[in-house]
Amino acid sequence: MKKIIFLLSIVAMATQNEATAQSKPKAAAEHVVEMTTSLGVMKIKLYNETPKHRDNFLKLAKEGYYSGTLFHRVMKDFMLQGGDPNSKTAKPGQQLGNGDLGYTIPAEFNPALVHKKGALCAARTENPEKASSSCQFYIVQGKKVTDAELDGIEAQNGIKYTPAQREAYRTLGGTPFLDMGYTVFGEVISGMEVIDKICAVKTAPGDRPVEDVKIISVKVIK
């Protein structure tokens, strides 16, 4: 009798565990876009933790908005910025960076999402809400950061980095001084070398590349 009761208990526990597993909502699949530029192709994963920025970027990508825009601001060891609508028809030497689509996106800060190399982030103006641009973004190149430097940023900005985040900053590099000041909403998962290639181009005063670096297309592939 004891053996039968024991077996029935095991079956009941297995059934309960299976029911619990089935009742848990499945994690939403992450979207991936393919950004083709005049200097190479990058694949970028968009974070589900920043749904407003994710959905806005997907909408613009599907509309073909980014096709023909430029990386109008490029700074070695820092970042490359694009998405200004005025860049589509910009003349050589024209200063860019003030274009928008007439709305902003509320900030979506998340301490788990940091400015490591390859991070896709929203540009913004100096506004008290730190709301993001409707269309302009930047991708981080940055440089390697020491633990001592991260300690200083933690003390200054009230941030606490995880061991994994510290490892990413030490080995990949990034711009941690921007953390919790600008929304990070994705990361490059393929084509990291394209970032270095773009950041190595010659630029004019104002950080615009002397020879245009174009975004040919941004396509949603997942």
Secondary structure, DSSP 8 states (H G I E B T S, - for coil): -HHHHHHHHHHHHHHHHHHHHHHS------EEEEEEETTEEEEEEE-TTSHHHHHHHHHHHHHTTTTT-BEEEEETTTEEEE--GGGGG--TT--------S-EE-----TT---BTTEEEE---S-TT--EESS-EEEE--B---HHHHHHHHHHHT----HHHHHHHHHT-B-GGGTTTS-EEEEEEE-HHHHHHHHTS-B-TTS-BSS--BEEEEEE--
